[in-house]
Amino acid sequence: MVDGTTKFKPGDHMFLIEIQIDAPYQGKGIGTQLIKKVINEAKVKDLPLRLQVLKENDKARKLYLRLGFRQVSETETHIVMEI
């Protein structure tokens, strides 16, 4: 299963709510392709794209860093990132 959800806040930013790739499909570039599509959508709308990732999810955090996201804040459990 592959699933992704975005939320658009007019005039403010876009927020990537969730992306899920079942284990057999991970590591095949599917997540990267989905995220790049959302990044491009945010660029077209001239809006920052934000997401949050669990602090313990190093694999996802490294993917987001590789795609150009940077940490902008954090909570007790999550790192908030933006591109």
Protein Blocks (a to p, Z undefined) as FASTA:
>chain_A
ZZddddddehiaccdfbacddfklgonlmmmmmmmmmmmmmmmnopacdddddfklmmlm
mmmmmnopacfbdcfkbccddZZ
